[in-house]
Amino acid sequence: MDRTMVRTPLIFAMICACAQEAPRHDIGTSALLDAGISSPIDGGSDAVDGGIDVAVPFPSCEGCKPTACDQQSDCSEGERCLVSGRCAVGDCWNHGDCEADQRCFQNQCLSRPTAEHGILFERRFAEPFASHHGYETNGYGIGLALLDFDRDGDLDLYLASNQLDGNGSPACLYENQSTPGTTRLRAVERLCQPHDTFLEERSNASAIDLEGDGFHELLIMGKGTVILERFYPVEERINLLRKLPRSDRRGYCFAGAALAHDFNYDGRIDLYIGCQTEARTERNPEMRENILFLQTQDGQLEPEPRENWYLLNDEGSSLGLGAIDFNNDGLLDIPVMNDTFTLRGSIQIAYDLNPGSILWRCSPLSDLCVFNSQRFARGDDAWGSFMGLGHLHVEGVGDHLFISEWGANRLVRFEDQRPVDYSADARVQIGIHNGTWIYSWGVIVDDWNRDGREDLFVSQGIVPVPGDIGGADHQDTILIQGESARFTSYSEELGIAMPSHVDSLSDAVVHSSRSAVKLDLDYDGFADIVTAPNEGLFLHHAEVPIRPAVSPRCTLIPRPRVVPTFGTGYGVLPEGETRYRNWDVQGQLFMNTSPWIFTPFGRGEFRFPSGAIVPYDCLGGAGPVEIVEPDWINVQFESEQARIRLTAPWLGDAPQLLAAYQTGPTGPHEGQPVRDGDDWILPFSTQGAFMLQINDRWLPLWFEP
């Protein structure tokens, strides 16, 4: 009997189905997107620096969307018809309404400053965000999540807090209603209610897109808490830890990190939870084990038994989880950032926690191998207290992982999977100030001063103690990469504020930063950095448009069709260059990786985790630009064979294909597809599934009938 069927990637089917169910939320130009061509999101044009029209979604708040105008008579009393063709009160709607040496800030045209070091930030105090008092009850601090819960094309913020006895604000979801140059956030009241701290912690959060439909789900996390909050098509709350048997000690997880990734390559995104050590007792010795939830065919997240993915159990105190294809084989590797409460060089036998490592994903042809574990250093130097992770290129040296920790930070590359630390040569260690070991936490990678070299933002802050008056041991820093592959640290020179008791909202302890993330909150083409605290206020630093004017940074919204992902596994190739940038993959304490890609490169090529490459053009504007992966691979199962068709011009005329069969008499084994006109034929009968390697990169998806 001929068993003929077409295997289209599951994620594509999900996107199509959900788009049909919710047409009012669709964004993008469908004809272009079906062809895999990037386009600005529909919703109106926004003239930014240079006066080029690019599409920007308007906020949904009443009175935020201005009236279009051709002349002054089109506007109401008190409004002006601006250069951008909008009626508004004040001088401007966006930077393009002002003179070339000015910028728009809260509807006023202000002079652009010059910046000695090529980048400048300023503190912003947008309410109610600016007054959100994150209260801390567990010793690690608090976090936030970035998600598009209403699928309107901008990122909303969930700010955590463990409000207790009237102290602090309740954890709250803030809907983003910003306009260019003006940050506006609205508290979603039903998701900002006080909670019982003893029954449900809300110390941090993350996000995921289970169906790949663009409606993101929120993960509320803390000590003994992993709650999945759905918003579409109906609101639903699922306590994931209750899915574990009562006898499973992983149910005591102090959840502090999360990673959305397709671990078993079945076309559905899964969830990996990093558990932190809170206390170690005979009664509860395994509370630090991490948990893997795999998504089932019916869309549920179910915990995996320990023995199936034993390296992911980790046996450490995981503060950060990341995903990056560090060896460029198409398979994402998993860095696990663990805190052993030790400094570099601690004696191994003195502490039995896993110090953290990168888990190299094994080839699908490897028998009985899923990951190989490699520590970030050898011997006693493997020990430390690792907090965050960033991926950057050091000029003349190569790609590295920047690892923030207690004490001297690391800058590690791998040569034949052997770690080499370049941090001392690059001068990024920071380490100690006035006799105090500094804690470094969040990591953001960007070319801040646009000189072509990759730089760092590192949030810092020692564990606060009563009487601490603050200083450089609490101050966040920007590390600018200069010549000779060396970095220079700047803070107040670039507008990064000195922490204070005002920001901690406490007379006893000073403000101390934790994780950090970058995005474009108001789509003005300039970076916003949001930093979570140990306790107190979340800091918002906004990049200031400077003289001479530079092109806007651009937000890219990826829509994968073949391999599901949530902010990881992407690459951006700037126009005219040969090296892909992969910055938005960092593991972070208490915060998820941004699902949007925010880049200073307005034109270039965008590579999806499947290997698909799509050109993009921000048209000289800030975006957002939605990039939908084309439906470029089709597998048809026939009697005793699989027929493969690729519609992928980026692969060239004669791509090299290799197949890995999932099962066989002695385990995984190779298969060789044979060219048949426009197709490839692969013998297939009882092998269960196969994976393709195309031009030496694996496409991480099992194709099965």
N, C-alpha and C positions, 0 to 999 in steps of 0.2 A: 504493500500500500504506500502510495506516495504521500509523505508527510510534508507538505509544502506550507510554509508560513513565512511571514516577514517579521524580522526582529528589529523594531525601531527602538531607540533608547527610551527608557521609561521616563526620564526627566522631561523629554520633549512632549510626550503624551500628557503629562501632568500640566505643563504650562498651557497647552492648547485647551484642555478641559476647563481649567480655572479661568482662563481668559473669556471663555464663552459664558461661564456662570456669572461673571462680574464685569460686564462691559463698561460700566460707568467708571471703573478703575483702570481701564486699559490706558497705557501711555505709549507713545511712539507712533510712527507712521507704518501701518501694517504692511503695505506693499513693499516698502524698503526693508523692513525687518524680516519678512519672509525670504527675501533674497540674501539675508545675512549682511546687509549694509547698515552701517551705523548712521544714526540720525539724531538731531536734538529732540528732546522730549517735547511733545506738543503741550501748549499751554500759554503761548504768548512769546513775543520777542523781547530781548533785553539788550539794549545797546550798551556795551561796555567799552573799555579803553579802545580807542580807534573808531568807535561808532559802528562796529559790525554787529548786525543782528544775529543773536543766537537765542535759542529757546530756553526759557526758564519756567518751571511750574509756579503758578501763583499759589499763595497760601489760601487755605479754605476759610480763614477767619472773616467775619463780617466787617466790611469797611477797609480791608487790606488791599483788595484788588482795585486798582485805579481805573478810571474811565479812559478809553482811548480818545485821542484828540488830534485834529489837524490844525486847529487854530484856537485862539483864546476863547472864542464864543462857545466852543464845545464844552467848556468847563463850568463848574458851579462857582458861585461866589466864594471868594477866599482861596480858590485853587488857581494854579498856573498850568498852562500847556507847555510841557517841558520838551527838551530836545528829543527825548526818547519816545515822544508821541503819547504821553500819559498826562492826565490831570492829577495833580498832587499838591498838597499844602507844603510849602517850603521851597528850597532851591532845587532839589534833585530827588530822583527816584533811585538812580544808580550813578556810578562814577562817570559814565558817559554824558550825563547831563551837565557836568562841571567842565571848567577849562582844563586844558591838558596838564597844568601844574597843580590841579586841585583834585580832591577826592570827596566822595559823598559819605557823610556820617550823620545818621539820624536826620535825613532830609536837609542837611546843611552842607554847602560846599566849603571845605576847609583846605588850606594850603597843604600840599604834600611836602613832607620833610625829606631831607637827604639822609642817607645812612652810610656811615663810614665803612661798615663791614658788609654792606650789601643786603641787609635784612633788618627789619625793625618790628617789634611787637608793642602792643599796649593792652593794659587790663581793660576788660569790658564788664559791665555790671547790669546785665539784662535781667529784669524781674520776670517771673518769680524764681528763675534759676539762681540769681545772685544771692537770694536769701535762704536757699535750701540748706538746712543745717544737718549734715550727715553725722549721726551719732554712732559712736563706736563702743562695742561691748565685748570684743573678743581678742584684742591685742594686735590684729593684723591691719586694721583700717577698713575702709569701705570702697565700693566700686560703682560702676555704672555700665549700662549697655547701650549700644547704638543699634537701632532697628527702624525699619519703615513699616510700622504696624498697620498703617492705613493705605499703603501702596499709592501714595501721591507723589513719589519721586524724590522726597527729601528724607533725611534721617532724623528720627525723633530720639529723645534722650530719656532713659530710665535711670534716675538717681537713687542709689540705695541709702538706707538708714535703718538703724535698729533703735527706733524711738523707744524710750523707757522712762516711765514715771514722769512724763511731760517733757523730758529732755530731748531736744532735737526735733527735726521734721519727720513726718512719716515718709517712707519710701514712695516715690511718685514717678509716674510717666508724664513727661512733658511733650506735648505735640509741637512740632516745629512749624511756626507760621511766619518765619523771617522773610524779609524782603532785602534786596541788595543794599548793604551798608547799614541795615537795621536788624538787630537780633530780636525776634519775638518768639516767646515760648508760652504755651498755654497748658496749665495743669489739667490733666484728664481726671476729674474729681473722683469718679468711681474707682480709679486705679491709684488713688493717693490717700487711702484710708489707713488709720492706725491699725496695728496688728499686735497680736500677743507675741512678744519677743521670745517667751519661753517655749511656745508651741511651734513657732515658725519664724526663723531668722530671715532677715533681708539685708545681709551685710554686703552682698554683691550680686551681680547679674551677668547674663550673657544673652545671646540670641541665636536663632537658627531659622532656616526656611525649609521645613520638612517636605512640603509638596513641590517646592520649586516654583511656586505660583506668584512670588513677589510679595505676598502677605507674610511678614516675618512673625515668628513666635518668640515670646519672651521666656527666658529661664531665670527664675528667681532662686538665688542660692544663698547658702549660709551653713551654719552648724546644724547638721541633721536635716537640711532642707535642699531639695532639688525639685522645684515646681515648674511645670510647663504650662504657660499661659497662652492659650490660643485666642485669636480675635476674629478669625474668619473661617468658615461662613457663619459660625456662631461662637460666642465666647465660651471658653471651657478651661477648667483648671485641673491638671493631672499631677498628682504627687508621685514622681518617678521612684523615689526610694521605697515607697510602699509596694512596689512590684517585686522587691527582694524578699525572700523568705525571712521569717522572724529570726531564724538561726544564722542568717548571713550577716556577719559583722560589718560588711560594707554599708549596711544601713545606717551606721553611725557616722558616715562620711561628713567631714567638714568641707563642703564643696567650695573651692576657691578659684577654679579654672575650668574652662570648658572648650572643647574643640569640635566643630561640626565638620565631618569628613566621611566619605564613603570608604569604610575600612575593608569591607568584604567584596567590593567591586561589583555589586549587584545593581547599580544604577539608582540606589536610594541612599540619601545622606543619613549618617549615623551620628551618635553623640558620645564623646569621651569626656568623662568628668575627672578632674584632678582633685584628690582629697588631701587636705593638709593635716599635719599633726597638731592636735590641740593639747592632748595629754596622753601619756603612755602608762597604762596600768595593766596589772594581771587580768583584771576583769574585761578589759577592752584592748587587747594587744594589736588588733588588725584594723583599727579604725582609719589608718592612713592609706589603705589600698585604694587604687583608682578603680573606676567603674566604666565599662564599655556597654552602651546601649545600642543594639542594632535595630534598624527600622524594618518592620515586617511588611509583607505585601499589602496588608490592610492599613498601613500608615501608622502603626503603633511602635513605640520605642520599648524594647524588651531587653532586660539585662542579660549579658552573656555569662556563662559559667567561667570561672577563673581559668580552668585548664585549657580552654580553647584559644585564649590569647594571653598566655602566661606572662610575656614580657610587659604587656600593658598594665598588669597588676602593679608593677613598679616598686612597691614597698618603700616609698619615699614620701616626703611632704611636698607635694607638687604645687608650686605657686604660679607656674606658667606652662602652657602647652602651645606648640606651634606646629605648622605643617609647611614643608618646603622641599622642592626637588633640588637638593643641594648638589647631587652628582649628575643632573641633567639626563636621567634615563627615562623620564616620563612618570615615575612613581614617586609620590610625595613621601619624604622622610619625616619622622616625628621627633622633634626636640622636646625633651621633658625637663623642665627647670625645677629642681628640687632644692629645698632649704634644709641644710643639715645643722644650722645654727653654729657653724664653724667657719674659720677663715682658711684661706688657701694654705696648704702645707700641714693641716692637722693630721695626726697619726691615724691611719685607717682603723686600727683595732680599737680606738677609743670611742668609735661611734658606728653603729650598725645600719644607719639609714642609707638608702641609695643616694649618692651625691648628684644624680642627674646625668643624662646622656642623650645622644642622638640615636634614634632607632632607625637604622637604614632598612628600607623596605626591600625585601628579597625579590629576585626575579621570579616570575610565575613558573619558570622552569626548575626552580629549586625545590628539591624534595624535602618536606618536613621543615621548611624554613619560611617564616613570615617576616620576622625582623631580625637583624643583627644589632646588638647593642654596643655602642662605642662611647666611652666617657669623654669629657671635654679636655681632659689632661691625663697624664700618667701618674701612677704612684700616689703619694700624699698630696700632690698638687691637684688631684681630681676633687678634693674636698673643698667645700665652700658653701655659701648661702646664696643660691642663684634665684633671681627675681624675674628678670625680663629678658627679651631676646629681640634682636634686629638683624637683618641681612643687608650687607652693604659691600660695595666694591672699593678696595683700597688701591689707588692708582699705582700701577707698576708692580703690584704684589698679588692681587687677585681677590676673589670673593671670600668674605669672612662672615662669621656669626659674632655679633657684639653681644656679650653676656653681662648683664648688670648684676651686681651682688653686693654683699657686705664686705667692704674692703676694696682691693684693687680689681677693677673690672677687667674683662677678658676680651680679646679679639682673636678668634680662633678660626683657622682654616684646616682642611684635612688633605693630606697628601697620601694617597692610597689608603684612605680611612684612618690615617695616623694623625693625631692632633698636633698642630703647631700654633703656639701663642705669639701673636705679634703686638700685643698691647703695650709693652714697654717701649718698643721702637716707635709706635704710633703716638705715644703719649696720651692714651685715653684712660689710664688706670684710675685717676682721681684719688681714690683710696683713703687718705687720711687728711684731716684738717685740725690744726691746733691740738694734736694728740688724740683726736676722736676719730674712730673708724666710721666712714660714711656709708650709709645704706643707699644704693642706687636701685631704682624700681622700674618704672616704665621706660620704654625705648621707642623712639620714632625716627625713621630714616627718611631723608629728603635731601634735595639739593637746595638748601635754604637760600644761599646767596647766588644761585644760578650761574655758577662758574664751571659747571660740568662735572664737578667732583661731589661725591655723596657725603652728607653730613649727618649729625645725630642731634636729637633732643633727648636728654636723660633727666627724668624726674628723680629727685633725691630727698632724703630726709631721714635723720636718725630716729630711732624709737624715742619719742618725747618723754622727758622726765620732769617732775615738778621743779621749778626754778630755772629751767632752761630758757635763756633769753634769745636763742636763735642765732642766725648767722650763716656763713657760707656752708656749714655742715647741714643746712636745711634747704639750700637754694638750688632750684632746678638750673640746668645748664644746657647750652648749645655748644656742641663740639664741631667746629668748622674745619674741614679737611683742607690743608694747604699743600704747598709744594713739598716734595721729598716724603710724601705719604705720612705726614705728621698732622696732628689735630691741635687746635687751640681752643680753650674753653672760654666762653663768654656768658654773662648773665645779665646784670643790670645794664651793661653797655648796649644790649640788644632789646632792652625793655622788659626783661623777665623779672618780675617783682620779687623783692625780698620777703619771705614768709614772716608772719607776725602773730601776735596774740589776737589781733583783730580778726584775722582769717581763721584762727582755730576756735574762735568764740569761747575762749577759756582763759582765765587769769593764771591758771596753773601751768599749762603747757603751751608751747608755741606750735604753729601750723607745721605739719610734716607731710610732704607729698607722697603719693603712692603711684598708681598707674596713670598713663597718659595716652591720649589718642588725638589724631589730627583728622579734620574734615573741613568742609566749607558749609558752615551752618546757614549762611545767608546767600549763598551762590553769587558772591561778588567777585570771585576769582582769586581770593586771597585766603590764606590758611587760618583756621581756628584751632587752637590747641586747648583741650579740656583736660584738666588734671584732677584726679580724685585725691581726697585727703585721708590722713589717718583719722582725723576727726575735724569737723568744722565745715568750712565752705569749699565747694568745688571751684577751682580757679579757671578762668576763661581768658586766654591771651589771644588777641587777634592780630594778624599780620597787617601792617600799615602800608597802603600804597605809597611808594616813594618816588622821588625824582632821581634820575630820569625814569619815565614810565616803562614798565615791563609788561609783557603779555600776560593775561590772566592764567592762573592755574585752572585745570579743568577736572570736573568730576565725571567719571565714567561709570555707568551702571551696567554691569555684565549680566546677560541672561544666557546661561549655559543650556545646551540641549542634549549633550551627549554624556558628559561626566558631571554629576552634581557637585556643587561646592558652595561655600559661604565665605567669600573673601580671601581664599587661599588658592595657590596653584596658578595664578595669573602671571603674565609677563607683558611689559610695555616696552616696545622698541621705538625710540624716538626717530623721527624722520631724519634720514641721512646718517644714521649710526648703525652699528653692527652688534651691540651688546644689549640684551634685554635687561630691564630693571624689574626687580621683584622685591618690593619694599614692604608691602602690606601683609606680612605673614607672621608678625612677631607674637610670641607667647607673652601674655601679660597677666599679672596678678589682678584678679577681680574685674576683668574687662574683656569683652570679645573683640576680635579683629573686625575692623570696619568691613561691611559687605560691599561698599563702593570703593572704587579705586580713584584716588585723588592725586593728580600728577601735574608737574609743571610743563609737561610736554604736550602741546596742543594738537600735534599731528603725528601720526606714526602707525604702527601696527600693534594689534592687541592679540596675544596668544592665550587661548583657553587651556584648561588642564588637559583636555583631550589632545591638544596639539593643533587644533584649528586656529588659523590666523586670519583676522579680519582687519582691514584698514579702518582707521577712524580719523575724523577731522572735527575739531571743536569750533571751526570757523572763526577763530580768533576770540572766542568767548569763553565763559566759565562753565557752560553746559547747564544741566547735566546732559550727557550724551549716552543714550542707551545703545548697547552693542549686543545684538542677538547672534548667537552662534548659528551658522547655517546648518541645515539638515544634510550633512555632507557624507554620511556613511549609511549604507543600507546592507543588511545581511538577510539573505533568503535561504531558509533551510529546505532542502529537497531530499529526495531519497538518496541516502549514502553520501551526501555532499552538502556543502554550504557555498552559496554564491555571494560574493562580496563585490559591491560597487562603491567606488569612491568618487565623489564630486568635489575635488579639493585641489584647485590650481596651485596652492602654495607647496604641494608635494612634488611638483615638476611632472615631466612626461613619463618618467620611468621610476616610480618609487619602489624601494626594496621592502618586501613584506616577509615576515616570519610569524608563525602562529605557535602559541603554547597551548597544548591540550591540557585541560584541567586534571583529567584522570586517565589511567591506562593500567596495563598489567603490573607495571612497576612504579606507578606514580606519574607526575607530569612529564610530558615529552614534547618534542618539537614536531611541527607540521609545516610543510612548505606549500603555500598557495601557488597555483599555476595560472599564468595569464591566459584569459580566454576573451579576446576582443577588448571590450570596455570593462570586463569583470575579471575577478580572480576566483578560481575554484579551489576549495579546500576539502579533501576527503573527510567525511564526518559521519560517524554512525553511533557509537556508544561512549564517546569521550566525555559526555556531560556538558562541557562548555569549552570555549576557547577564547584566548586573548590575542590581540594583534600587536606586533612590533612593526612600526612603520618608520623607515629611515632611522633605525637605531634608537627610537623612542617608543616605549610601550604606551598603548592606549589603555588606561586603567579601567577596563570594563570587561566582565565576562559576558560573552555572547552565548546564549543557550536557546534551544528550541522551546 
